[in-house]
């Protein structure tokens, strides 16, 4: 999914910094503040909730729109935790391989 999104964005002339986990993503943000973050909640090293919390610690980073695209089934409590911190939440359909 990450590779597909990258290809689509690059075809539209977006510069993309792809990160395999939340810690690496924060390092990308520190090097060059992005116009948008597409965030999966299920990542190794640092999950999406931890990454959002880290973004909130930096005034400039709080302004970056965050779009959650995740297969994680978000509970109402999860959505409340993200409220005000993310722009939108898009639920990925479960893949046939996991059924």
Biopython code that builds the backbone (N, CA, C, O; Angstrom):
import numpy as np
from Bio.PDB.StructureBuilder import StructureBuilder

atoms = [
    (1, "UNK", "N", (0.823, -1.182, 0.000)),
    (1, "UNK", "CA", (0.000, 0.000, 0.000)),
    (1, "UNK", "C", (0.875, 1.257, 0.000)),
    (1, "UNK", "O", (0.612, 2.213, -0.729)),
    (2, "UNK", "N", (1.919, 1.234, 0.832)),
    (2, "UNK", "CA", (2.811, 2.392, 0.923)),
    (2, "UNK", "C", (3.471, 2.667, -0.425)),
    (2, "UNK", "O", (3.568, 3.818, -0.850)),
    (3, "UNK", "N", (3.918, 1.621, -1.088)),
    (3, "UNK", "CA", (4.573, 1.785, -2.393)),
    (3, "UNK", "C", (3.585, 2.293, -3.443)),
    (3, "UNK", "O", (3.936, 3.128, -4.276)),
    (4, "UNK", "N", (2.363, 1.792, -3.403)),
    (4, "UNK", "CA", (1.348, 2.234, -4.357)),
    (4, "UNK", "C", (1.035, 3.719, -4.158)),
    (4, "UNK", "O", (0.953, 4.474, -5.127)),
    (5, "UNK", "N", (0.859, 4.134, -2.905)),
    (5, "UNK", "CA", (0.602, 5.544, -2.631)),
    (5, "UNK", "C", (1.765, 6.413, -3.094)),
    (5, "UNK", "O", (1.564, 7.479, -3.675)),
    (6, "UNK", "N", (2.972, 5.952, -2.833)),
    (6, "UNK", "CA", (4.154, 6.703, -3.266)),
    (6, "UNK", "C", (4.149, 6.900, -4.772)),
    (6, "UNK", "O", (4.337, 8.019, -5.249)),
    (7, "UNK", "N", (3.933, 5.820, -5.536)),
    (7, "UNK", "CA", (3.920, 5.910, -6.999)),
    (7, "UNK", "C", (2.841, 6.879, -7.476)),
    (7, "UNK", "O", (3.090, 7.703, -8.356)),
    (8, "UNK", "N", (1.667, 6.783, -6.910)),
    (8, "UNK", "CA", (0.560, 7.668, -7.313)),
    (8, "UNK", "C", (0.904, 9.130, -7.049)),
    (8, "UNK", "O", (0.675, 9.985, -7.905)),
    (9, "UNK", "N", (1.450, 9.422, -5.879)),
    (9, "UNK", "CA", (1.790, 10.800, -5.537)),
    (9, "UNK", "C", (2.927, 11.329, -6.405)),
    (9, "UNK", "O", (2.886, 12.478, -6.846)),
    (10, "UNK", "N", (3.931, 10.508, -6.651)),
    (10, "UNK", "CA", (5.053, 10.938, -7.490)),
    (10, "UNK", "C", (4.609, 11.179, -8.933)),
    (10, "UNK", "O", (5.136, 12.068, -9.602)),
    (11, "UNK", "N", (3.647, 10.395, -9.415)),
    (11, "UNK", "CA", (3.117, 10.614, -10.772)),
    (11, "UNK", "C", (2.412, 11.967, -10.870)),
    (11, "UNK", "O", (2.303, 12.541, -11.954)),
    (12, "UNK", "N", (1.942, 12.464, -9.740)),
    (12, "UNK", "CA", (1.287, 13.782, -9.696)),
    (12, "UNK", "C", (2.274, 14.881, -9.313)),
    (12, "UNK", "O", (1.874, 15.994, -8.973)),
    (13, "UNK", "N", (3.566, 14.560, -9.370)),
    (13, "UNK", "CA", (4.668, 15.492, -9.107)),
    (13, "UNK", "C", (4.809, 15.908, -7.646)),
    (13, "UNK", "O", (5.329, 16.988, -7.365)),
    (14, "UNK", "N", (4.360, 15.077, -6.715)),
    (14, "UNK", "CA", (4.582, 15.332, -5.295)),
    (14, "UNK", "C", (5.945, 14.765, -4.913)),
    (14, "UNK", "O", (6.329, 13.694, -5.383)),
    (15, "UNK", "N", (6.666, 15.472, -4.073)),
    (15, "UNK", "CA", (7.894, 14.936, -3.490)),
    (15, "UNK", "C", (7.474, 14.087, -2.296)),
    (15, "UNK", "O", (6.685, 14.539, -1.466)),
    (16, "UNK", "N", (7.987, 12.868, -2.199)),
    (16, "UNK", "CA", (7.551, 11.922, -1.168)),
    (16, "UNK", "C", (8.744, 11.482, -0.329)),
    (16, "UNK", "O", (9.795, 11.127, -0.863)),
    (17, "UNK", "N", (8.569, 11.508, 0.979)),
    (17, "UNK", "CA", (9.519, 10.906, 1.900)),
    (17, "UNK", "C", (8.793, 9.725, 2.531)),
    (17, "UNK", "O", (7.880, 9.910, 3.336)),
    (18, "UNK", "N", (9.194, 8.526, 2.169)),
    (18, "UNK", "CA", (8.541, 7.308, 2.633)),
    (18, "UNK", "C", (9.288, 6.768, 3.843)),
    (18, "UNK", "O", (10.517, 6.707, 3.851)),
    (19, "UNK", "N", (8.534, 6.376, 4.865)),
    (19, "UNK", "CA", (9.161, 5.867, 6.088)),
    (19, "UNK", "C", (8.524, 4.532, 6.484)),
    (19, "UNK", "O", (7.304, 4.378, 6.424)),
    (20, "UNK", "N", (9.364, 3.566, 6.890)),
    (20, "UNK", "CA", (8.851, 2.247, 7.256)),
    (20, "UNK", "C", (8.230, 2.183, 8.652)),
    (20, "UNK", "O", (7.563, 1.206, 8.993)),
    (21, "UNK", "N", (8.453, 3.240, 9.468)),
    (21, "UNK", "CA", (7.890, 3.238, 10.819)),
    (21, "UNK", "C", (7.775, 4.684, 11.320)),
    (21, "UNK", "O", (8.267, 5.617, 10.685)),
    (22, "UNK", "N", (7.128, 4.845, 12.448)),
    (22, "UNK", "CA", (6.889, 6.171, 12.998)),
    (22, "UNK", "C", (8.148, 6.927, 13.350)),
    (22, "UNK", "O", (8.216, 8.137, 13.133)),
    (23, "UNK", "N", (9.145, 6.255, 13.886)),
    (23, "UNK", "CA", (10.397, 6.917, 14.249)),
    (23, "UNK", "C", (11.088, 7.478, 13.011)),
    (23, "UNK", "O", (11.553, 8.618, 13.017)),
    (24, "UNK", "N", (11.155, 6.679, 11.953)),
    (24, "UNK", "CA", (11.763, 7.133, 10.699)),
    (24, "UNK", "C", (10.953, 8.278, 10.095)),
    (24, "UNK", "O", (11.521, 9.194, 9.502)),
    (25, "UNK", "N", (9.643, 8.228, 10.243)),
    (25, "UNK", "CA", (8.791, 9.300, 9.723)),
    (25, "UNK", "C", (9.072, 10.618, 10.444)),
    (25, "UNK", "O", (9.126, 11.673, 9.812)),
    (26, "UNK", "N", (9.250, 10.560, 11.748)),
    (26, "UNK", "CA", (9.575, 11.777, 12.498)),
    (26, "UNK", "C", (10.925, 12.346, 12.067)),
    (26, "UNK", "O", (11.109, 13.563, 12.033)),
    (27, "UNK", "N", (11.857, 11.473, 11.741)),
    (27, "UNK", "CA", (13.151, 11.929, 11.240)),
    (27, "UNK", "C", (12.987, 12.636, 9.895)),
    (27, "UNK", "O", (13.662, 13.634, 9.638)),
    (28, "UNK", "N", (12.098, 12.130, 9.033)),
    (28, "UNK", "CA", (11.794, 12.794, 7.747)),
    (28, "UNK", "C", (11.192, 14.173, 7.999)),
    (28, "UNK", "O", (11.572, 15.148, 7.350)),
    (29, "UNK", "N", (10.257, 14.255, 8.938)),
    (29, "UNK", "CA", (9.596, 15.521, 9.260)),
    (29, "UNK", "C", (10.626, 16.529, 9.781)),
    (29, "UNK", "O", (10.569, 17.710, 9.440)),
    (30, "UNK", "N", (11.552, 16.068, 10.593)),
    (30, "UNK", "CA", (12.575, 16.958, 11.149)),
    (30, "UNK", "C", (13.509, 17.500, 10.067)),
    (30, "UNK", "O", (13.965, 18.640, 10.154)),
    (31, "UNK", "N", (13.793, 16.689, 9.049)),
    (31, "UNK", "CA", (14.683, 17.113, 7.961)),
    (31, "UNK", "C", (14.003, 18.134, 7.052)),
    (31, "UNK", "O", (14.621, 19.125, 6.661)),
    (32, "UNK", "N", (12.743, 17.898, 6.715)),
    (32, "UNK", "CA", (12.006, 18.775, 5.795)),
    (32, "UNK", "C", (10.522, 18.652, 6.108)),
    (32, "UNK", "O", (9.920, 17.605, 5.866)),
    (33, "UNK", "N", (9.937, 19.699, 6.635)),
    (33, "UNK", "CA", (8.531, 19.651, 7.042)),
    (33, "UNK", "C", (7.642, 19.423, 5.824)),
    (33, "UNK", "O", (7.680, 20.203, 4.873)),
    (34, "UNK", "N", (6.847, 18.364, 5.848)),
    (34, "UNK", "CA", (5.994, 18.038, 4.697)),
    (34, "UNK", "C", (4.727, 18.890, 4.652)),
    (34, "UNK", "O", (4.348, 19.526, 5.635)),
    (35, "UNK", "N", (4.087, 18.886, 3.489)),
    (35, "UNK", "CA", (2.800, 19.559, 3.311)),
    (35, "UNK", "C", (1.663, 18.697, 3.825)),
    (35, "UNK", "O", (0.582, 19.204, 4.129)),
    (36, "UNK", "N", (1.904, 17.386, 3.925)),
    (36, "UNK", "CA", (0.879, 16.422, 4.307)),
    (36, "UNK", "C", (1.560, 15.159, 4.824)),
    (36, "UNK", "O", (2.623, 14.774, 4.337)),
    (37, "UNK", "N", (0.940, 14.518, 5.814)),
    (37, "UNK", "CA", (1.395, 13.216, 6.298)),
    (37, "UNK", "C", (0.262, 12.221, 6.088)),
    (37, "UNK", "O", (-0.866, 12.448, 6.526)),
    (38, "UNK", "N", (0.573, 11.116, 5.413)),
    (38, "UNK", "CA", (-0.367, 10.000, 5.281)),
    (38, "UNK", "C", (0.126, 8.955, 6.269)),
    (38, "UNK", "O", (1.244, 8.454, 6.149)),
    (39, "UNK", "N", (-0.705, 8.636, 7.234)),
    (39, "UNK", "CA", (-0.277, 7.845, 8.388)),
    (39, "UNK", "C", (-1.064, 6.549, 8.539)),
    (39, "UNK", "O", (-2.295, 6.547, 8.548)),
    (40, "UNK", "N", (-0.327, 5.449, 8.656)),
    (40, "UNK", "CA", (-0.929, 4.159, 9.008)),
    (40, "UNK", "C", (-0.809, 4.022, 10.526)),
    (40, "UNK", "O", (0.245, 4.323, 11.086)),
    (41, "UNK", "N", (-1.836, 3.586, 11.179)),
    (41, "UNK", "CA", (-1.810, 3.444, 12.635)),
    (41, "UNK", "C", (-1.038, 2.209, 13.071)),
    (41, "UNK", "O", (-0.565, 2.140, 14.206)),
    (42, "UNK", "N", (-0.907, 1.237, 12.181)),
    (42, "UNK", "CA", (-0.218, -0.015, 12.504)),
    (42, "UNK", "C", (1.186, 0.004, 11.914)),
    (42, "UNK", "O", (1.381, -0.354, 10.753)),
    (43, "UNK", "N", (2.156, 0.420, 12.709)),
    (43, "UNK", "CA", (3.549, 0.476, 12.268)),
    (43, "UNK", "C", (4.435, -0.123, 13.347)),
    (43, "UNK", "O", (4.096, -0.092, 14.530)),
    (44, "UNK", "N", (5.579, -0.671, 12.932)),
    (44, "UNK", "CA", (6.538, -1.145, 13.930)),
    (44, "UNK", "C", (7.274, 0.038, 14.570)),
    (44, "UNK", "O", (7.176, 1.161, 14.075)),
    (45, "UNK", "N", (7.981, -0.192, 15.622)),
    (45, "UNK", "CA", (8.815, 0.762, 16.356)),
    (45, "UNK", "C", (7.969, 1.792, 17.087)),
    (45, "UNK", "O", (8.066, 1.911, 18.309)),
    (46, "UNK", "N", (7.139, 2.542, 16.363)),
    (46, "UNK", "CA", (6.286, 3.563, 16.965)),
    (46, "UNK", "C", (4.964, 3.540, 16.200)),
    (46, "UNK", "O", (4.947, 3.773, 14.991)),
    (47, "UNK", "N", (3.858, 3.261, 16.890)),
    (47, "UNK", "CA", (2.579, 3.187, 16.181)),
    (47, "UNK", "C", (2.056, 4.592, 15.858)),
    (47, "UNK", "O", (2.642, 5.597, 16.260)),
    (48, "UNK", "N", (0.951, 4.635, 15.131)),
    (48, "UNK", "CA", (0.385, 5.903, 14.708)),
    (48, "UNK", "C", (-0.022, 6.810, 15.858)),
    (48, "UNK", "O", (0.126, 8.028, 15.760)),
    (49, "UNK", "N", (-0.531, 6.242, 16.943)),
    (49, "UNK", "CA", (-0.928, 7.059, 18.099)),
    (49, "UNK", "C", (0.288, 7.743, 18.719)),
    (49, "UNK", "O", (0.231, 8.915, 19.093)),
    (50, "UNK", "N", (1.389, 6.995, 18.823)),
    (50, "UNK", "CA", (2.617, 7.575, 19.377)),
    (50, "UNK", "C", (3.163, 8.659, 18.453)),
    (50, "UNK", "O", (3.656, 9.686, 18.921)),
    (51, "UNK", "N", (3.078, 8.435, 17.143)),
    (51, "UNK", "CA", (3.568, 9.438, 16.211)),
    (51, "UNK", "C", (2.744, 10.715, 16.293)),
    (51, "UNK", "O", (3.302, 11.812, 16.310)),
    (52, "UNK", "N", (1.427, 10.583, 16.345)),
    (52, "UNK", "CA", (0.562, 11.763, 16.475)),
    (52, "UNK", "C", (0.913, 12.521, 17.757)),
    (52, "UNK", "O", (0.974, 13.751, 17.755)),
    (53, "UNK", "N", (1.142, 11.798, 18.839)),
    (53, "UNK", "CA", (1.507, 12.441, 20.107)),
    (53, "UNK", "C", (2.816, 13.213, 19.965)),
    (53, "UNK", "O", (2.944, 14.317, 20.493)),
    (54, "UNK", "N", (3.789, 12.639, 19.252)),
    (54, "UNK", "CA", (5.072, 13.327, 19.032)),
    (54, "UNK", "C", (4.887, 14.567, 18.165)),
    (54, "UNK", "O", (5.495, 15.605, 18.427)),
    (55, "UNK", "N", (4.054, 14.464, 17.141)),
    (55, "UNK", "CA", (3.782, 15.629, 16.287)),
    (55, "UNK", "C", (3.179, 16.771, 17.099)),
    (55, "UNK", "O", (3.487, 17.941, 16.872)),
    (56, "UNK", "N", (2.318, 16.414, 18.046)),
    (56, "UNK", "CA", (1.640, 17.431, 18.858)),
    (56, "UNK", "C", (2.595, 18.176, 19.787)),
    (56, "UNK", "O", (2.267, 19.265, 20.259)),
    (57, "UNK", "N", (3.768, 17.610, 20.057)),
    (57, "UNK", "CA", (4.742, 18.251, 20.949)),
    (57, "UNK", "C", (5.462, 19.429, 20.294)),
    (57, "UNK", "O", (6.087, 20.236, 20.982)),
    (58, "UNK", "N", (5.377, 19.528, 18.968)),
    (58, "UNK", "CA", (6.081, 20.575, 18.229)),
    (58, "UNK", "C", (5.057, 21.509, 17.586)),
    (58, "UNK", "O", (4.241, 21.075, 16.772)),
    (59, "UNK", "N", (5.100, 22.770, 17.945)),
    (59, "UNK", "CA", (4.105, 23.726, 17.456)),
    (59, "UNK", "C", (3.998, 23.737, 15.930)),
    (59, "UNK", "O", (2.892, 23.717, 15.390)),
    (60, "UNK", "N", (5.125, 23.768, 15.236)),
    (60, "UNK", "CA", (5.093, 23.798, 13.769)),
    (60, "UNK", "C", (4.534, 22.511, 13.180)),
    (60, "UNK", "O", (3.839, 22.534, 12.164)),
    (61, "UNK", "N", (4.840, 21.390, 13.820)),
    (61, "UNK", "CA", (4.382, 20.105, 13.300)),
    (61, "UNK", "C", (2.883, 19.908, 13.498)),
    (61, "UNK", "O", (2.260, 19.161, 12.744)),
    (62, "UNK", "N", (2.298, 20.554, 14.487)),
    (62, "UNK", "CA", (0.850, 20.438, 14.731)),
    (62, "UNK", "C", (0.039, 20.947, 13.550)),
    (62, "UNK", "O", (-1.112, 20.550, 13.363)),
    (63, "UNK", "N", (0.635, 21.822, 12.757)),
    (63, "UNK", "CA", (-0.065, 22.444, 11.623)),
    (63, "UNK", "C", (-0.083, 21.550, 10.385)),
    (63, "UNK", "O", (-0.822, 21.823, 9.439)),
    (64, "UNK", "N", (0.709, 20.500, 10.381)),
    (64, "UNK", "CA", (0.780, 19.608, 9.217)),
    (64, "UNK", "C", (-0.495, 18.760, 9.170)),
    (64, "UNK", "O", (-0.812, 18.072, 10.140)),
    (65, "UNK", "N", (-1.229, 18.804, 8.049)),
    (65, "UNK", "CA", (-2.407, 17.927, 7.943)),
    (65, "UNK", "C", (-1.989, 16.455, 7.975)),
    (65, "UNK", "O", (-1.043, 16.049, 7.300)),
    (66, "UNK", "N", (-2.709, 15.674, 8.765)),
    (66, "UNK", "CA", (-2.443, 14.245, 8.875)),
    (66, "UNK", "C", (-3.689, 13.493, 8.414)),
    (66, "UNK", "O", (-4.783, 13.691, 8.942)),
    (67, "UNK", "N", (-3.502, 12.629, 7.421)),
    (67, "UNK", "CA", (-4.578, 11.774, 6.921)),
    (67, "UNK", "C", (-4.244, 10.352, 7.344)),
    (67, "UNK", "O", (-3.210, 9.807, 6.957)),
    (68, "UNK", "N", (-5.117, 9.759, 8.136)),
    (68, "UNK", "CA", (-4.931, 8.376, 8.583)),
    (68, "UNK", "C", (-5.532, 7.456, 7.524)),
    (68, "UNK", "O", (-6.707, 7.572, 7.175)),
    (69, "UNK", "N", (-4.706, 6.539, 7.019)),
    (69, "UNK", "CA", (-5.149, 5.502, 6.084)),
    (69, "UNK", "C", (-4.690, 4.197, 6.710)),
    (69, "UNK", "O", (-3.508, 3.856, 6.653)),
    (70, "UNK", "N", (-5.623, 3.468, 7.308)),
    (70, "UNK", "CA", (-5.214, 2.308, 8.096)),
    (70, "UNK", "C", (-6.242, 1.191, 8.037)),
    (70, "UNK", "O", (-7.443, 1.429, 7.906)),
    (71, "UNK", "N", (-5.744, -0.025, 8.136)),
    (71, "UNK", "CA", (-6.619, -1.191, 8.239)),
    (71, "UNK", "C", (-7.018, -1.440, 9.692)),
    (71, "UNK", "O", (-7.889, -2.265, 9.969)),
    (72, "UNK", "N", (-6.375, -0.723, 10.623)),
    (72, "UNK", "CA", (-6.711, -0.898, 12.038)),
    (72, "UNK", "C", (-8.159, -0.495, 12.264)),
    (72, "UNK", "O", (-8.589, 0.584, 11.855)),
    (73, "UNK", "N", (-8.885, -1.351, 12.903)),
    (73, "UNK", "CA", (-10.275, -1.071, 13.270)),
    (73, "UNK", "C", (-10.245, -0.075, 14.431)),
    (73, "UNK", "O", (-9.933, -0.449, 15.561)),
    (74, "UNK", "N", (-10.565, 1.175, 14.156)),
    (74, "UNK", "CA", (-10.504, 2.205, 15.186)),
    (74, "UNK", "C", (-11.785, 2.215, 16.014)),
    (74, "UNK", "O", (-12.889, 2.268, 15.470)),
    (75, "UNK", "N", (-11.628, 2.165, 17.310)),
    (75, "UNK", "CA", (-12.768, 2.237, 18.223)),
    (75, "UNK", "C", (-13.189, 3.695, 18.366)),
    (75, "UNK", "O", (-12.483, 4.596, 17.915)),
    (76, "UNK", "N", (-14.318, 3.919, 18.981)),
    (76, "UNK", "CA", (-14.759, 5.286, 19.250)),
    (76, "UNK", "C", (-13.735, 5.998, 20.144)),
    (76, "UNK", "O", (-13.465, 7.186, 19.964)),
    (77, "UNK", "N", (-13.178, 5.272, 21.092)),
    (77, "UNK", "CA", (-12.140, 5.841, 21.968)),
    (77, "UNK", "C", (-10.903, 6.250, 21.158)),
    (77, "UNK", "O", (-10.315, 7.302, 21.408)),
    (78, "UNK", "N", (-10.513, 5.413, 20.185)),
    (78, "UNK", "CA", (-9.381, 5.747, 19.310)),
    (78, "UNK", "C", (-9.670, 7.035, 18.540)),
    (78, "UNK", "O", (-8.813, 7.912, 18.436)),
    (79, "UNK", "N", (-10.880, 7.135, 18.006)),
    (79, "UNK", "CA", (-11.258, 8.315, 17.221)),
    (79, "UNK", "C", (-11.257, 9.578, 18.078)),
    (79, "UNK", "O", (-10.875, 10.651, 17.614)),
    (80, "UNK", "N", (-11.686, 9.442, 19.326)),
    (80, "UNK", "CA", (-11.657, 10.589, 20.248)),
    (80, "UNK", "C", (-10.215, 11.008, 20.506)),
    (80, "UNK", "O", (-9.912, 12.201, 20.541)),
    (81, "UNK", "N", (-9.325, 10.038, 20.686)),
    (81, "UNK", "CA", (-7.892, 10.339, 20.907)),
    (81, "UNK", "C", (-7.292, 11.107, 19.733)),
    (81, "UNK", "O", (-6.416, 11.951, 19.922)),
    (82, "UNK", "N", (-7.761, 10.818, 18.527)),
    (82, "UNK", "CA", (-7.220, 11.443, 17.324)),
    (82, "UNK", "C", (-7.902, 12.767, 16.979)),
    (82, "UNK", "O", (-7.375, 13.562, 16.201)),
    (83, "UNK", "N", (-9.059, 12.991, 17.555)),
    (83, "UNK", "CA", (-9.836, 14.191, 17.237)),
    (83, "UNK", "C", (-9.010, 15.457, 17.484)),
    (83, "UNK", "O", (-8.395, 15.618, 18.538)),
    (84, "UNK", "N", (-9.011, 16.337, 16.504)),
    (84, "UNK", "CA", (-8.258, 17.570, 16.618)),
    (84, "UNK", "C", (-6.792, 17.421, 16.239)),
    (84, "UNK", "O", (-6.081, 18.418, 16.110)),
    (85, "UNK", "N", (-6.329, 16.179, 16.059)),
    (85, "UNK", "CA", (-4.926, 15.928, 15.720)),
    (85, "UNK", "C", (-4.756, 15.452, 14.281)),
    (85, "UNK", "O", (-3.671, 15.576, 13.713)),
    (86, "UNK", "N", (-5.810, 14.912, 13.690)),
    (86, "UNK", "CA", (-5.746, 14.438, 12.311)),
    (86, "UNK", "C", (-6.853, 15.103, 11.502)),
    (86, "UNK", "O", (-7.896, 15.480, 12.036)),
    (87, "UNK", "N", (-6.601, 15.235, 10.207)),
    (87, "UNK", "CA", (-7.551, 15.892, 9.317)),
    (87, "UNK", "C", (-8.705, 14.966, 8.972)),
    (87, "UNK", "O", (-9.867, 15.370, 9.009)),
    (88, "UNK", "N", (-8.381, 13.727, 8.637)),
    (88, "UNK", "CA", (-9.413, 12.757, 8.287)),
    (88, "UNK", "C", (-8.897, 11.339, 8.523)),
    (88, "UNK", "O", (-7.692, 11.108, 8.624)),
    (89, "UNK", "N", (-9.822, 10.410, 8.608)),
    (89, "UNK", "CA", (-9.497, 8.992, 8.799)),
    (89, "UNK", "C", (-10.144, 8.208, 7.665)),
    (89, "UNK", "O", (-11.355, 8.276, 7.459)),
    (90, "UNK", "N", (-9.321, 7.465, 6.935)),
    (90, "UNK", "CA", (-9.811, 6.599, 5.857)),
    (90, "UNK", "C", (-9.528, 5.164, 6.262)),
    (90, "UNK", "O", (-8.382, 4.810, 6.540)),
    (91, "UNK", "N", (-10.546, 4.350, 6.296)),
    (91, "UNK", "CA", (-10.410, 2.949, 6.685)),
    (91, "UNK", "C", (-10.092, 2.113, 5.462)),
    (91, "UNK", "O", (-10.864, 2.098, 4.503)),
    (92, "UNK", "N", (-8.942, 1.404, 5.483)),
    (92, "UNK", "CA", (-8.600, 0.485, 4.390)),
    (92, "UNK", "C", (-9.458, -0.761, 4.566)),
    (92, "UNK", "O", (-9.714, -1.219, 5.679)),
    (93, "UNK", "N", (-9.892, -1.291, 3.424)),
    (93, "UNK", "CA", (-10.630, -2.554, 3.470)),
    (93, "UNK", "C", (-9.664, -3.672, 3.819)),
    (93, "UNK", "O", (-8.517, -3.661, 3.372)),
    (94, "UNK", "N", (-10.115, -4.643, 4.618)),
    (94, "UNK", "CA", (-9.231, -5.774, 4.917)),
    (94, "UNK", "C", (-8.880, -6.516, 3.641)),
    (94, "UNK", "O", (-9.723, -6.666, 2.757)),
    (95, "UNK", "N", (-7.647, -6.982, 3.537)),
    (95, "UNK", "CA", (-7.233, -7.704, 2.324)),
    (95, "UNK", "C", (-7.777, -9.117, 2.352)),
    (95, "UNK", "O", (-8.081, -9.652, 3.418)),
    (96, "UNK", "N", (-7.898, -9.714, 1.194)),
    (96, "UNK", "CA", (-8.398, -11.084, 1.093)),
    (96, "UNK", "C", (-7.457, -12.053, 1.808)),
    (96, "UNK", "O", (-7.892, -13.101, 2.287)),
    (97, "UNK", "N", (-6.191, -11.713, 1.880)),
    (97, "UNK", "CA", (-5.198, -12.595, 2.526)),
    (97, "UNK", "C", (-5.438, -12.718, 4.011)),
    (97, "UNK", "O", (-5.048, -13.720, 4.611)),
    (98, "UNK", "N", (-6.079, -11.712, 4.636)),
    (98, "UNK", "CA", (-6.300, -11.787, 6.065)),
    (98, "UNK", "C", (-7.635, -12.411, 6.426)),
    (98, "UNK", "O", (-7.927, -12.608, 7.606)),
    (99, "UNK", "N", (-8.443, -12.724, 5.436)),
    (99, "UNK", "CA", (-9.759, -13.331, 5.704)),
    (99, "UNK", "C", (-9.691, -14.828, 5.711)),
    (99, "UNK", "O", (-10.707, -15.491, 5.920)),
]
sb = StructureBuilder()
sb.init_structure("model")
sb.init_model(0)
sb.init_chain("A")
sb.init_seg("    ")
for serial, (resi, resn, name, xyz) in enumerate(atoms, 1):
    if name == "N":
        sb.init_residue(resn, " ", resi, " ")
    sb.init_atom(name, np.array(xyz, "f"), 0.0, 1.0, " ", f" {name:<3s}", serial, name[0])
structure = sb.get_structure()
